[in-house]
Amino acid sequence: MYNIAILDDEIQEAQQLREIVSRYFDRKELMERRIDLFTSGRELVNHVKAVSCDLLFLDIEVGQENGIEIGRQLRQIAPDMIMIVITGYLKYSMDGYKIQAARYLLKPVPAQLLYSELDEVLALDDRQTLMLMDRETCHRIKRKDILYVETVERCTCFHTAEGLFHSKEGLRIWQKKLDSSLFVECHKGILVHVRWIQSMEKDTILLETKETLPLARRRVETVRAVWKNFQEKCA
């Protein structure tokens, strides 16, 4: 489920934007999405605290509220959220940088222009996420949330901070798609994400989530080297 929010106190404009965005996802045959409309920044902030939001369309002037301040609050709650500022005021164009807005668009936004901008924005987002297909279900997961990946029967199972997800594609296919400086095979059929490693023993890996993974003897040095390299980069 891809969660989208629109903050605009002009309800008719918000509804029109929702229709355009919905058509875009339909044409691209993208995943199932949920689009929520908000006319109050406070309501939106409370919503994002309860439900993760992937994409936000933000108006700058919402009644007596300041959209940039709302955006700053949301950045603290959901740092990975994509924000697109849509407003009728050119004078606020520089303010979009304060909240790391992906785009700044002036109302009214033509559908074709919005489609083009979404193509570029979502293409960049794809570098940080993976699309998993399990039979008829499609999921988008954040790469950074993946704890480890393993083969389960004929499927690939992604263990993440948000839960368990399956893919019909084999582990070897995913191994080519994942960054080898972050994901390393610790045992036959298991790729561990080194950013989540807390400690290593001679035959066991302890994750920060307190889960343990088997560590093959012949893979100890490789895993240790990749983990050490990651720690040095993040130091």
C-alpha positions in Angstrom: 0.0 0.0 0.0 1.4 3.4 -1.0 0.1 6.1 1.3 -0.5 9.6 -0.2 -1.7 12.7 1.6 -2.9 16.0 0.2 -3.0 19.1 2.4 -5.1 22.0 1.0 -7.8 24.1 2.5 -9.4 24.5 -1.0 -11.3 21.2 -0.9 -12.3 21.3 -4.6 -8.7 21.8 -5.7 -7.7 18.9 -3.4 -10.3 16.6 -4.9 -9.2 17.5 -8.4 -5.6 16.8 -7.5 -6.6 13.4 -6.0 -8.3 12.5 -9.2 -5.2 13.4 -11.3 -2.9 11.4 -9.0 -5.2 8.4 -8.9 -5.3 8.4 -12.8 -1.5 8.5 -12.8 -1.2 5.4 -10.7 -3.9 3.7 -12.7 -2.1 4.4 -16.0 1.3 3.3 -14.7 -0.3 0.2 -13.2 1.4 1.0 -9.9 0.6 -0.5 -6.6 -2.6 -0.1 -4.6 -2.7 3.3 -3.0 -4.6 5.3 -0.4 -5.1 9.0 -0.9 -6.2 11.1 2.2 -7.3 14.7 2.0 -6.6 17.2 4.8 -7.6 20.8 5.3 -5.8 21.2 8.6 -2.1 20.8 9.3 -2.8 19.5 12.8 -5.0 16.7 11.4 -2.3 15.8 8.9 0.4 15.7 11.6 -1.7 13.4 13.8 -2.5 11.2 10.8 1.2 10.8 9.9 2.0 9.9 13.5 -0.4 7.0 13.2 -0.1 6.0 9.5 3.1 6.1 7.5 3.0 8.5 4.6 5.0 8.0 1.4 4.1 11.0 -0.7 2.7 14.4 0.4 1.2 17.2 -1.7 1.6 20.3 0.5 0.0 23.7 0.1 1.9 26.6 1.7 -1.0 28.6 3.0 -3.6 26.5 4.7 -6.0 28.9 6.5 -4.0 30.6 9.2 -1.4 27.8 9.2 2.0 27.9 7.6 2.7 25.0 5.3 6.5 25.2 5.7 6.2 24.9 9.5 3.9 21.9 9.0 6.4 20.4 6.6 9.2 20.8 9.2 7.1 19.0 11.8 6.4 16.2 9.3 10.1 15.9 8.4 10.9 15.0 12.0 8.2 12.4 12.1 8.7 10.9 8.6 12.2 11.9 7.3 11.8 9.7 4.1 8.5 11.1 3.0 8.4 12.7 -0.5 7.1 16.2 -0.3 5.8 18.1 -3.3 4.8 21.7 -2.7 1.8 22.9 -4.7 0.7 26.5 -4.2 -0.5 29.6 -6.0 2.3 31.8 -4.7 5.6 32.1 -6.5 7.0 34.1 -3.5 7.3 30.9 -1.5 9.4 29.0 -4.0 12.7 29.3 -2.0 10.9 28.0 1.2 10.5 24.6 -0.3 14.2 23.9 0.2 13.7 24.3 4.0 11.6 21.1 4.1 13.6 19.3 1.4 10.7 19.4 -1.1 11.2 17.2 -4.1 9.3 19.7 -6.3 7.7 23.1 -6.2 4.7 23.5 -8.5 2.4 26.4 -9.1 -1.3 26.1 -9.2 -3.1 25.2 -11.3 -0.9 22.2 -12.2 -1.7 20.7 -15.6 -2.2 16.9 -15.4 0.6 16.2 -18.0 3.1 18.3 -16.1 2.3 16.5 -12.8 2.6 13.1 -14.5 6.0 14.1 -15.8 7.2 15.3 -12.4 5.9 12.2 -10.7 7.8 10.1 -13.2 11.0 11.7 -12.1 10.3 11.8 -8.4 9.2 8.2 -8.1 12.1 7.1 -10.2 14.4 8.6 -7.6 12.4 7.0 -4.8 12.7 3.6 -6.5 16.5 3.8 -5.7 15.6 3.7 -2.0 12.8 1.1 -2.2 12.0 -2.3 -3.7 8.9 -3.5 -5.4 7.9 -7.0 -4.3 5.4 -9.2 -6.2 3.8 -12.1 -4.4 1.2 -13.7 -6.6 -1.3 -10.9 -7.1 0.0 -8.7 -4.3 2.5 -5.8 -4.7 4.4 -4.3 -1.9 6.9 -1.4 -1.7 9.5 -1.7 1.0 12.3 0.6 2.0 15.8 -0.9 1.5 17.1 0.5 4.7 14.3 -1.4 6.7 15.4 -4.8 5.4 17.0 -6.8 8.2 17.8 -9.9 6.2 16.6 -11.9 3.2 16.2 -15.6 2.9 15.0 -18.4 0.7 11.8 -20.1 1.8 10.8 -22.9 -0.4 10.5 -21.4 -3.9 10.1 -17.8 -2.7 12.3 -15.1 -1.2 11.3 -13.8 2.2 12.2 -10.2 3.2 12.4 -9.7 7.0 11.9 -6.0 7.7 11.4 -3.6 10.5 7.8 -3.4 9.4 7.1 -7.1 9.0 7.5 -10.0 6.7 7.1 -9.8 2.9 7.5 -12.4 0.2 8.6 -12.3 -3.5 8.1 -14.9 -6.1 11.5 -14.1 -7.5 14.5 -16.1 -6.4 17.2 -15.0 -4.0 19.9 -14.9 -6.6 17.9 -12.4 -8.6 17.5 -10.2 -5.6 21.2 -10.6 -4.7 22.1 -8.9 -8.0 19.6 -6.0 -7.2 20.8 -5.4 -3.7 23.9 -3.4 -2.8 26.8 -5.8 -2.2 28.4 -3.3 0.2 25.3 -3.7 2.5 23.9 -7.1 1.8 26.2 -10.1 2.2 25.5 -13.9 2.3 26.1 -15.1 5.9 24.8 -18.6 5.3 23.4 -20.6 2.4 20.2 -18.9 1.3 20.5 -15.9 3.7 21.6 -12.4 3.0 22.1 -10.2 6.0 21.9 -6.3 6.0 25.1 -5.3 7.8 23.7 -2.1 9.1 21.6 -4.1 11.4 24.4 -6.3 12.8 25.0 -5.8 16.5 27.7 -8.4 17.1 29.2 -11.5 15.5 30.3 -14.8 17.1 32.1 -17.6 15.4 28.8 -19.2 14.1 26.1 -16.6 14.9 25.1 -13.1 14.0 23.1 -11.0 16.5 21.0 -8.3 15.0 19.9 -5.1 16.7 16.4 -6.5 16.9 17.9 -9.4 19.0 17.2 -11.9 16.3 20.0 -14.3 15.5 21.2 -15.7 12.2 23.5 -18.6 11.4 27.0 -17.7 10.2 28.8 -20.2 8.0 32.5 -20.7 9.0 33.7 -20.1 5.4 31.8 -16.8 5.3 33.0 -15.3 8.5 35.8 -13.2 7.0 33.7 -11.9 4.2 30.8 -10.8 6.4 33.3 -9.3 8.9 35.0 -7.3 6.1 31.7 -5.9 4.7 30.5 -5.0 8.2 33.8 -3.3 9.1 33.7 -1.3 5.8 30.2 -0.2 6.5 31.1 0.9 10.0 34.1 2.9 8.8 31.9 4.7 6.2 29.3 5.6 8.8 31.8 6.6 11.5 
